[in-house]
Amino acid sequence: MKKDVVFCLSIFVAGCNSSTSSEDDFQKEWQAKNIQFYSFEYKETGFTPIAGDAWEIQVADGEVIYVNYTGTGTPEAVLSAETAPTIDELFTRMKDCKAKPECDITLVEYDKINAYPIQYNESYGSEGAGFEVFNFVVQ
């Protein structure tokens, strides 16, 4: 009986540490949906001039076509159509971090329906950065 309990606990613990989907799986699922026109609100986190500022971003055919500040007060830095990210560029940012030994991904959460990242944190030693995506709307 004691061996059965230990064996069952071992299976349970091993199952807790297994990953069912990787970042690549989510990116492939996002790409398979082929969403060409969408908008979302975006917020940078961590040590960056635009941290905490919320921005509405609209994307058409893979290009940012509209950016609007939705935060309160005056932002320290400005996002524009040239500097605001698309969902594809957020996936690229995550892959770039993963490829660098000095960068650790500390948190990634994905939308259950459209598979885009909704929350992400990365760490370069003592400094961290990341983003949040919310109010995603397919146009």
Secondary structure, DSSP 8 states (H G I E B T S, - for coil): -HHHHHHHHHHHHHHHH--S--HHHHHHHHHHHT--EEEEEEEEEESSTTBT-EEEEEEETTEEEEEEE-SSS--SS---TTTS--HHHHHHHHHHHHHSTT-EEEEEEE-TTT--EEEEEEEETTEEEEEEEEEEEE-
